[in-house]
Amino acid sequence: MDKVLPLTDWSLIQSFLAVAETGSLTGAAQRLGRSQPTLGRHIKALEDDLGMALFDRHARGLNLSQGGADLLPMARRMDESMKQMALTAAGQAQRIAGTVRLTASVFASHYLLPPILADIRRAEPAIQIDLLPSDRTENLLFRQADIAVRMYRPTQADVVARHVGDLQLGIFAAGSYLNRAGRPETPEDILNHDLVGYDSNELILDTMRRMGWPVRREAFATRCDNQAIYWELVRAGCGIGFSQTGVGRADPLVEEIDLGLSIPPLPVWLAAHEAMRRTPRLRRVWDMLLEGLIRVCRTEAERGSAC
């Protein structure tokens, strides 16, 4: 029947095993990288703890005593368990797992991010992602989100931001609307059509004014601040609207109205609190988001130059 070892310093067990398997203090010292006097003290301390002699001393080294031979299998099992614990701990330390909370605009969450997040899930199945679609400014400092995809440069203190690239914008309308109302041939013709705009958000108004169109909110026949619903209104035939060219050109229900206008692009920024970005899982998601968004911006730019 196996004996039960009393609780003792694990380093003493390591020294016992090394001496037992090499047969000398010299061999054990070379294996463990410790001095012979240290190993000698370890063996003496373990023998005192156990109340028995573990080795018989002779001129050529040390031989296991009967008591030492009885304890050797248990010590080896302890050594194997400690190695497994060390491997498991090392694996957990390197493992990238847990939840990352990501926020982006409703439109980006709907049309831009799903393929990128699918790539992240395939590459890192232990990472769970909470996606918060919102056109409000979630506060990264108070952990309402870990990482944010923004279409403007974040200005919060202690937030690191990276300009990923730009998304090209275009003018679009449903084919059903254009078949009914006619297709504009000049920029001025657009103002004679039904326009789809935002309600309280003045982004489209400001952009049109910078382009030389002195329009007011009332110029829009249909208004909605939710950008995903806004796009559905355009697709349904409510009038002419604006969208990212990558989304609009991929939609068979709409047509791009190309009148040679230069519409300012939409900047894409990635943001996170500086301290949070040092967390391994957040850093991994940050890097993969950055890679995916750069790819999208580059693809849209290449398509735009080819048109």
C-alpha positions, 0 to 999 in steps of 0.5 A: 500500500502506498504511503502518504507523504507529509506536506513538504517543500516541492523543491525537496521532492525534485532534489530527491528524484534527481539524486535517486535517478542519477545516483549522485549529488554531482549528477543531480546538481548538473540536471537541476542546475543547483549546487551539490551542497544545496542538494545535500541540504535538501536530502537531509531536510526531506529525510528529517521531514519523513523521519527515515533515511532515503539513501545509503551512502557509499564511496561511489555515490548514493543508493536508495534505501528500502524506504526511499525505493518505496517512496520513489513511485509516489514522488514520480507521480507528484513530479508528473502532476506538477509538470501537467500543472505547469503546462496547463498554467502556461497554456492558460496564460497564453490563451486568448479567450473571453468577451470583447464588447464592440460598438459601431454605427447601426449601418456599419454593424449591419453592412460592414462588420459581420464578415469581419467578425465571422473571420475573427470567430473562425480564427479565435473561437474562444473569444466571444463578441458583444456587438452594440449597434448604436449611433450614440457615442458609447463611452470607452472610459466606462467600459460601455464598450472595449473597442469602437468603430467610428466614422469620425476621429474620437477626441476622448482623453486616454483613448487611442485611435487609429485612422483605418482608411476612407469609405467612398460615398455615392448617390443612389436610388431604387430602379423602381423610383428612377423608372417612375420619376426619371433619371437626373442628368445634371446635379441641379436635377437632383434637387427636383427629385424626392430626397431621402435624408436624416431627421435630426442628424445634419451630416447630409445637410452639411455635406450638401451645403459644402458641395454648393447645394443650400438645402434645408431639412424640408428638402428631404421628402423622407427622413430617418436618423437610423442609417440602416432603415434610411438605406431601406427607404432608398431601396424601397423607392422613397427617393434619392439618397446617399450611401457607401459605394461598396454597399450601394453597388452590390445591391441589385435594387438600386442604381448609382447616379454618377454625375461627376460629383466629388462627395467627401469620403467617410473616414473610418477610425478604430478606438479603444482605451489605452489600458484596455488595448494591452489586454491580449484578447482585446489586442487580438480583436483590435488587430483583426478588426484593423486588418479587416477594415483596411481590406474593405477600405482598400477594396472600395478604393480600388473599385472606385478607381476602376469605375 
